[in-house]
Amino acid sequence: MQVSVNTVTDFSFGFLAHNLQVPPQPAPAPVFSIEMVAPFMWIYGFAMNQNKFSNGAKPVFCKGTWVVLDGHDCGMMVPDITTPPAPNIWPPLYWLFSSRKPVMSASTVKMNGTAVAAAQLIGLPPIPMMTCGDPMAAPTALSPINVLNRCTVGITWLDVLVAVINVAASMAIDYIASDRTGVGRRMGAAMERRIANEFVRTVVTNNAKGLLTSLVGFGTSGLTGNATFSASIGMPFLGAGVSITPHPDPGGAVISGNGSVPFVRGDTAAPTQVAGSPVGS
């Protein structure tokens, strides 16, 4: 199956559910939300090294712009609107931890050692993107205009199967981790303000979900013949991680570590990287 690539100038939008709490409502409750339009090169995600493009050591271009790669996330501060309109107190929190990312990649087509991401509204099969929400993230974001890009990659049925497994596992992990009596809430119980308590809970559960999802990804990536375990800890704007590839591409590292702060990523596989560059490129 041929799929047109996504580039930095493409955009996405979607819908899902996010928490709504209007004082003096005692607790938040998920309601329908509109996930607003955001380009793949989202300035906040680009600044925080969450975007992944083909701008590595040997850049690859389509229509004069970089191509979106596996592991890409539009990142933090992607806006959404809960309905009905109300003075909701939660957007400052979930915008900080927002996420919108491709769920599928072309395992047989790589740029700078990283598989090319795939997301499309028009075409067969339609390929959605994963977007954040409460009580779980879901594949309800859409990329409508990549069909205009002339560059295409091949998607196999194995790629589709891997994506389905990863999405199902991610949604299950999110749902389990959404328990408001979990570890994060207990760690934040001493805080007087609910928003501070929720911040700590979100950081803890996001890191736990990321680790569990990484373990699932390690298993599914093995199905494509290039198993890689990649996990990170921290927050979108300050974190560190490790990537382990038992059988890397020629010249690649078996184990590499990385850390990032706004606009700068340091990696043991490469001295420095600019925002948007894939790890190990």
C-alpha positions as CSV (number, residue, x, y, z in Angstrom):
1,M,0.0,0.0,0.0
2,Q,1.4,3.4,-1.0
3,V,0.9,6.3,1.5
4,S,1.9,9.9,0.9
5,V,4.4,11.2,3.5
6,N,3.7,13.9,5.9
7,T,5.8,17.1,5.9
8,V,6.3,19.9,8.3
9,T,3.7,22.0,6.5
10,D,0.9,19.5,6.8
11,F,-1.6,19.8,9.7
12,S,-4.0,17.7,11.8
13,F,-7.1,18.1,13.8
14,G,-9.5,15.8,15.7
15,F,-11.9,15.2,18.6
16,L,-12.0,13.3,21.8
17,A,-12.8,14.0,25.5
18,H,-11.1,16.1,28.2
19,N,-11.8,16.8,31.8
20,L,-14.2,19.7,32.6
21,Q,-14.5,21.2,36.1
22,V,-16.4,24.4,36.7
23,P,-16.3,25.7,40.3
24,P,-17.8,24.7,42.7
25,Q,-18.1,21.3,40.9
26,P,-16.3,18.9,43.3
27,A,-14.4,16.8,40.7
28,P,-13.5,16.9,37.0
29,A,-15.5,14.8,34.5
30,P,-14.6,14.0,30.9
31,V,-16.7,15.8,28.2
32,F,-16.5,16.0,24.4
33,S,-13.6,18.1,23.2
34,I,-12.5,19.6,19.8
35,E,-8.8,19.0,19.2
36,M,-7.8,22.2,17.3
37,V,-5.8,22.4,14.1
38,A,-2.0,22.2,14.6
39,P,0.8,21.8,12.0
40,F,3.2,18.9,12.3
41,M,6.0,21.4,13.0
42,W,4.3,22.7,16.2
43,I,6.5,25.4,17.6
44,Y,6.2,24.3,21.2
45,G,6.8,20.6,20.4
46,F,9.7,21.6,18.1
47,A,11.2,23.7,20.9
48,M,10.9,20.8,23.4
49,N,12.5,18.2,21.0
50,Q,9.2,16.3,20.6
51,N,9.0,16.8,16.8
52,K,10.9,14.2,14.7
53,F,11.8,15.1,11.2
54,S,14.3,14.0,8.5
55,N,16.7,16.8,9.4
56,G,19.5,14.7,10.6
57,A,23.1,14.4,9.4
58,K,21.9,13.7,5.9
59,P,18.6,15.7,5.5
60,V,15.8,14.3,3.3
61,F,13.4,16.6,1.7
62,C,9.9,16.4,0.1
63,K,8.7,19.5,-1.7
64,G,11.6,21.3,-0.1
65,T,10.6,20.5,3.5
66,W,11.5,17.8,6.0
67,V,9.5,14.5,6.3
68,V,7.8,13.4,9.5
69,L,9.4,10.3,11.1
70,D,8.4,7.6,13.5
71,G,8.4,8.9,17.1
72,H,7.1,12.3,16.1
73,D,4.8,14.1,18.5
74,C,3.3,17.5,17.8
75,G,3.8,17.9,21.5
76,M,2.8,20.2,24.3
77,M,0.4,23.2,24.2
78,V,-1.8,21.8,21.3
79,P,-5.1,23.6,22.2
80,D,-8.5,21.9,22.5
81,I,-11.9,23.2,23.5
82,T,-14.2,21.3,25.9
83,T,-17.9,21.6,25.2
84,P,-20.2,23.1,26.2
85,P,-18.1,26.3,26.6
86,A,-17.5,26.9,30.3
87,P,-14.8,28.4,32.6
88,N,-13.0,25.1,32.8
89,I,-10.0,25.1,35.2
90,W,-8.2,22.2,33.6
91,P,-6.8,23.4,30.2
92,P,-3.6,24.9,31.6
93,L,-2.7,21.4,32.9
94,Y,-3.6,19.1,30.0
95,W,-2.3,21.6,27.4
96,L,1.0,21.4,29.1
97,F,1.0,17.6,28.6
98,S,-0.8,17.5,25.2
99,S,0.2,14.9,22.6
100,R,-0.7,14.2,19.0
101,K,1.4,11.6,17.1
102,P,1.3,9.1,14.2
103,V,0.5,5.6,15.2
104,M,1.9,3.9,12.1
105,S,5.2,3.9,10.2
106,A,6.7,2.4,7.1
107,S,9.2,-0.1,8.7
108,T,10.9,-0.7,5.3
109,V,11.5,2.9,4.5
110,K,14.0,4.8,6.7
111,M,15.4,8.3,6.6
112,N,18.5,9.0,8.8
113,G,18.0,5.5,10.3
114,T,14.4,6.2,11.4
115,A,11.2,4.8,9.8
116,V,8.9,7.2,8.0
117,A,5.7,8.0,9.9
118,A,2.3,7.5,8.2
119,A,-0.9,9.4,8.8
120,Q,-3.7,10.2,6.3
121,L,-7.4,11.0,6.1
122,I,-7.8,10.5,2.4
123,G,-6.6,7.2,1.1
124,L,-6.8,3.5,1.8
125,P,-6.5,2.6,4.5
126,P,-7.3,5.8,6.4
127,I,-4.6,6.2,9.0
128,P,-5.5,8.3,12.1
129,M,-3.2,9.9,14.7
130,M,-3.2,9.3,18.4
131,T,-4.3,12.3,20.4
132,C,-4.4,12.9,24.2
133,G,-7.6,12.8,26.2
134,D,-9.3,11.7,29.3
135,P,-9.6,9.0,30.5
136,M,-7.4,7.8,27.7
137,A,-5.7,8.8,24.4
138,A,-7.3,7.5,21.2
139,P,-6.6,7.5,17.5
140,T,-9.1,10.3,16.7
141,A,-6.9,12.9,15.0
142,L,-6.7,13.2,11.3
143,S,-4.2,14.6,8.7
144,P,-6.1,15.7,5.6
145,I,-3.7,17.2,3.1
146,N,-0.7,14.9,2.9
147,V,-2.4,13.4,-0.2
148,L,-1.0,16.5,-2.0
149,N,2.6,15.4,-1.3
150,R,4.2,13.6,-4.3
151,C,6.6,11.5,-2.1
152,T,5.1,8.1,-1.1
153,V,6.2,5.2,1.0
154,G,5.1,1.6,1.1
155,I,3.1,0.3,4.1
156,T,2.9,-3.4,4.8
157,W,0.1,-5.3,6.5
158,L,2.6,-6.1,9.2
159,D,3.0,-2.3,9.8
160,V,-0.8,-2.1,10.1
161,L,-0.8,-5.0,12.6
162,V,1.9,-3.5,14.7
163,A,0.1,-0.1,14.8
164,V,-3.2,-1.8,15.9
165,I,-1.4,-3.6,18.8
166,N,0.4,-0.5,19.9
167,V,-2.8,1.6,19.9
168,A,-4.7,-1.1,21.8
169,A,-2.0,-1.4,24.4
170,S,-1.6,2.4,24.8
171,M,-5.3,2.9,25.3
172,A,-5.5,0.0,27.9
173,I,-2.5,1.4,29.8
174,D,-4.0,4.9,29.8
175,Y,-7.3,3.7,31.1
176,I,-5.7,1.7,33.9
177,A,-3.4,4.7,34.8
178,S,-6.4,7.1,34.9
179,D,-7.4,5.9,38.3
180,R,-7.5,9.0,40.5
181,T,-6.4,7.1,43.6
182,G,-3.2,5.9,42.0
183,V,0.5,6.5,42.9
184,G,0.6,10.1,41.5
185,R,-2.3,11.2,43.7
186,R,-0.8,9.7,46.8
187,M,2.5,11.4,46.2
188,G,0.7,14.7,45.8
189,A,-1.8,14.3,48.6
190,A,0.1,16.7,50.9
191,M,-0.4,19.5,48.4
192,E,-3.2,21.9,49.3
193,R,-4.1,22.9,45.8
194,R,-5.8,20.4,43.6
195,I,-4.0,21.7,40.5
196,A,-0.6,21.0,42.1
197,N,-1.8,17.6,43.1
198,E,-2.9,16.8,39.6
199,F,0.4,18.0,38.1
200,V,2.4,15.5,40.2
201,R,-0.1,12.7,39.4
202,T,0.2,13.5,35.7
203,V,4.0,13.5,35.7
204,V,4.2,10.2,37.6
205,T,1.5,8.4,35.5
206,N,2.8,9.8,32.2
207,N,6.3,8.4,33.0
208,A,4.8,5.0,34.0
209,K,2.6,4.8,30.9
210,G,5.6,5.7,28.7
211,L,7.7,2.9,30.2
212,L,4.9,0.3,29.8
213,T,4.2,1.5,26.2
214,S,7.9,1.3,25.4
215,L,7.9,-2.3,26.6
216,V,5.0,-3.1,24.2
217,G,6.8,-1.2,21.4
218,F,9.9,-3.2,21.9
219,G,7.9,-6.4,21.3
220,T,6.1,-5.1,18.3
221,S,9.1,-3.5,16.7
222,G,10.7,-7.0,16.8
223,L,8.1,-8.2,14.4
224,T,9.5,-5.9,11.7
225,G,13.0,-7.3,12.2
226,N,14.5,-4.2,13.9
227,A,13.7,-4.4,17.6
228,T,14.4,-1.2,19.6
229,F,13.7,-0.4,23.2
230,S,13.4,3.4,23.7
231,A,12.2,4.9,27.0
232,S,12.5,8.4,28.5
233,I,11.7,10.0,31.9
234,G,11.0,13.5,32.9
235,M,8.7,16.1,31.4
236,P,8.3,17.5,27.8
237,F,10.6,20.3,28.6
238,L,13.2,18.5,30.7
239,G,14.0,14.8,30.3
240,A,16.4,12.0,29.7
241,G,16.2,8.7,28.0
242,V,17.9,5.5,26.7
243,S,17.6,3.7,23.4
244,I,18.7,0.0,23.0
245,T,18.9,-1.6,19.5
246,P,20.4,-5.2,19.7
247,H,21.0,-5.1,15.9
248,P,21.4,-1.5,14.8
249,D,21.8,-0.2,11.2
250,P,25.4,0.0,10.0
251,G,27.1,2.8,12.0
252,G,24.4,2.9,14.6
253,A,24.9,2.5,18.3
254,V,23.6,-0.5,20.3
255,I,23.0,1.7,23.4
256,S,22.6,5.4,23.4
257,G,21.5,7.9,26.0
258,N,20.0,11.3,25.6
259,G,18.9,14.3,27.5
260,S,17.0,17.4,26.3
261,V,16.2,21.0,27.3
262,P,14.4,23.5,25.0
263,F,15.9,23.6,21.5
264,V,18.9,21.4,22.4
265,R,19.3,17.6,22.6
266,G,22.4,15.9,23.7
267,D,22.9,12.3,22.6
268,T,25.7,9.8,23.1
269,A,25.3,8.7,19.5
270,A,25.9,12.2,18.2
271,P,27.5,15.1,20.1
272,T,24.5,17.5,19.7
273,Q,21.3,17.6,17.8
274,V,18.9,20.4,16.8
275,A,15.2,20.2,17.7
276,G,13.3,17.8,15.5
277,S,16.3,15.6,14.7
278,P,15.7,11.8,15.4
279,V,17.8,10.2,18.1
280,G,20.9,8.5,16.7
281,S,20.8,10.3,13.4
